[in-house]
Amino acid sequence: MMNPKTLIHIIGVLPIDGWNTTGMSYYTTYYLRHQGPNGIVVPVTRNISFAIKYKDVMQGYFASVHVQWNHKNHQRLYRHSIDEAGYHSMATSMETDMDGWNILSRLSKTLRWSRMFMSLSCHWNCNTGRILLNEECVGNRNAMLTTNFHLALQPSDWLSLTADSYWLQSVQHQDVNGGVSSTHNSFAHLLKIYVMPGRWRLEWNNEFYHSNDGSVSANYFADVRCFYKSMMWEAGVELNNVFDRSNYQWFRLSANRRVTVINPLRSRELMFRLKFSF
């Protein structure tokens, strides 16, 4: 049976940030210091959203699309600097308007064969406005596209698996020196396999991250777990970080900076588990 639904929302928001009205300098993280404009700022935000959903239960098809547009007035521009104490963000007297788009879509299909479920989802986000760059007010556009393919199946009572593949693309364009653009692509693949003969359960988790431009370090991670469960107790052994990876590094783009993130990882470890139930 087809069952489409359509929803439309129009919302207006007038937020007031109490911290910004004081002009007080404060740290939002251990390295990021922020200072507001020392005055009441009343930015006006307008949102329009549209959503449509479709489902056919008999055939196993499901789809949805959600579109959102927002416009923000009186967005204060900030001057940025960095030193040994951290990253500093200070308000100026200049303002800008900003426009943002969000589009989310999802298509899924269920199959009786092997109890299979497949889905493809996409999320596109784009923000345009102006920023301060080297004391010059320039146009800026940030866009990000995330695509995910998901597969789950259980061909038998003792075997099941789930798989996910992600593609992330970020694009930044600034209207300076005739226009400067940068594009970065990264990928992530996850595979989980479960083998469950009788009272035994074996789990094998795999994660692989890579990119074609160095935005993400190529890394493969794996964990293995084995459990036995009885009526009164459960015992198991876990081997985490099988290949003893030491760190995972990636970076992300914002309007005026590139942030590099280095995640140190716990070394390979072997753990035993014993649980009782009464």
N, C-alpha and C positions, 0 to 999 in steps of 0.2 A: 504494500500500500504506500502510495506517495503522500508525503505529509510536509509540504514546504511551509516555513514560517518566516515572516519578515518583521523586524523591529527597527524603529528609528528613534533616536534620542537626541535632544538638543539641550545643552547644559551651559550655563554661565557661572563662573566662579570669580570671587573677589577675595583672594587670600591676602593676609597681612603677616609678614614674618617678624615676630617680636625681636629676635636676635638682631636683625638688620637695622631696626629703628634706633638702636643704641649706639651704633658705630663701634661697638666693642670688638676688640681683636681676640679671637679664640681659636682653638685647635679642633677641627672636626675629626681628624685622625692623628696619629702620633707624628706625622710629618707634614700635614696640610693645615696651614694657618689661614683663617678667613677673617676679613674685616668688612662690615656692612657700610652703607652710605650715610649713617648717622642722621636718619630722617625717615618719616613715614612714607613707605612706598606701597602703593596700591596697584599692583599689576592686575589687569583684567584678562581672564582666560575664557575663551569660547570653545566649546566642544560640540561637534556634530558627529554622530556615529550611526552606522547602518549595518544591519546584520541579517543574513538569510541562512536558513538551515533546511536541509532536505534529508529525508530518510525513506528507504524502501526496505522494510524489515524482511519481507518475503525473499527478496533477492540479495539482501545483505549489503546494500549500499548506503553509505552515510556521507554527507558533505555539508560544509559550512563555510561561509565567508563573512568576515567582520572588517569593516572599514571605519576608520576614525580620523577626523581632521581636527586640529586645534590651532588656535591663533592666540598669541600672548602679546599684550601691549605693555609698554613701560618696563621692559627688561633691562636692568642696569648692566652696563658694561664694566668689566673688571680688568685691572692691570695685574699681570702675573710676573713673578720673579722666583728665582731659586738660589739658595745658598746652603752653607753647611748646616743650618738650622732646619731646613726643610723647604717646602714649596709654599709660597705666599700668594694669596689672592685678595686684592684690595679694590673696593668699589671706586668708580669715578663718577663724574657728573653726567656722563653720556648715557643715552638709552637707545634701545633698538626694539623692533618688533620681531617676533619669531613665529614661523609656521612649522607645523609638524604633521606628518602622515604616518598612520599605522595600518597595515593591511595584513590580516591573518586569514589563512585558508587551510582547509583540511579535507582530505578525501580518504575514505577507508572502505574496506571490503572484507567481509567474513566469508569463509568457505567451510563447508562441512568436512571436506577432505583434510585429514590430519589436524582438524580443529584449528585451521589457519586463520590468522588475522593480519591484514596488511593495511598500512596507512602512509600517506604522504602529506606532510604539512610544511607550509612556508610562512615566514614572517618577514615582512619588509617594513623598515622604519627609516624615515627621512626627516631631517630637521634643517631648516634654512634660517639664516639671520645674519648678523654682523658681529664681529669680534674685534678686540684690540690686538694688533700684531705689530710689534716694534713701534708702539705709540701711534700706529695708523689704524683707522677703522676700515676694515675690509669685509667683503661678503664671504660667507662661509656656508658650506653645505656638507653635512655628514649623513651617510646612508649605510644601512646594514641589512644584509639579507641572510636569513638562516633557513636552511632546508633540512628536513629530517625524514628519513625513510625508516619505518619500523616494521618488523616482521616477527610474528610469534606463531609457533606451531607445536603440536603435541601428537606426533604420529602414532604413539602407543602410550599405554598407561605408565610405562617405566622410563620414557624418554621425552624430554621437551627442551626447547631452546627459544631464546629471544635474541634478536639482532637489531642494532640501530646504526645508521650512518648519518653523520651530520656534515653539512657544508656551510661554512661561515665566510661571508665576503663583506668586507668593510671598505667603503669608498669615502675619501675626503677631498673636497675641492675648495680652494681659496682664490678669490679674485685679486691676486697680486702678481706682478710681473707677467701680465698677460694670461694669468690663470695657471695655478699649480694643482695637480691632482696626484693622489696616491691611492693604490688599490692593493688590498691584502686578502689572501685566501688561506683558509685553514680547514682541516678535515679531522674528524674523529669517528672511530668505528668501535663498536662494543658488541661482544658476543658472549652470551651466557648459556652454558650447556648443563642440563640436569639429568643425571642417570639415577633411577630409583627402583632397583630390583628388590622386591620384598621390603624388609625393614631397613635396608641400606639406602643412603642418599649420597651421591657424589656430585660436587659442583665444580665447574671450571669456568672462571671469569676471565675474560680477555678484554683489554683496552689498547687501542693503537691511535696515536696522535701524530699528525704530520702536516706539513704545508709545503708549497712550492716557492716560497719567498722568504723563508726564515722567520716568519712571524710566530711559529710554534716549533719547538724542538721535536725531532722525531723520537718517539718513545713508545715502547711496547711494555705493557704491564700485565701480569697474570697472577691469579690467586687460585689455589686448589684447596678444596675442603672435602672431608669424608666423615659421615656420621652413621651411627647405628642407633636405632630407637626401639626400645621395648615398651611394655605397658607402664613400667615404673621408673625407668631411667633412660637417659640418652648420653652417649659418649661419642666424641669426635676429635679429629685432628685437623688443624689448619696450617697451610703453608702460604704465607702472604709475601708478596713481592718476590716471586719465584726467581726472577732474573736479577735481583738486587740492583734495581735502578736507584740512582742517588738523588736526582732532581728532575723537575719538569719545569720548563721555562716557556713563557709566552708573553706577548705584549698586546696592548689594546690602544686604539686611537680615540682621542677626545677632540674637542674643538681646537684646543691650543697646546696639546702635549701628547707625547707618547709614553705610556706607562709600561715598564717592563716588570713582569712578575716572575720571581724564581721561587718555586715551591720545593724546599728540601723534603725528601721522603725518608720514612723509616726504613732501615735496612731489612734484609730478608729475615723473617722470623717464623718460628715454629711454635704453635700453641696447641694445648690440649684442653678439651672441654668435657665436663661431666656434670649432668643435671639430673635431679631427682624430682619426681612428682608424687604426691600423696593424695 
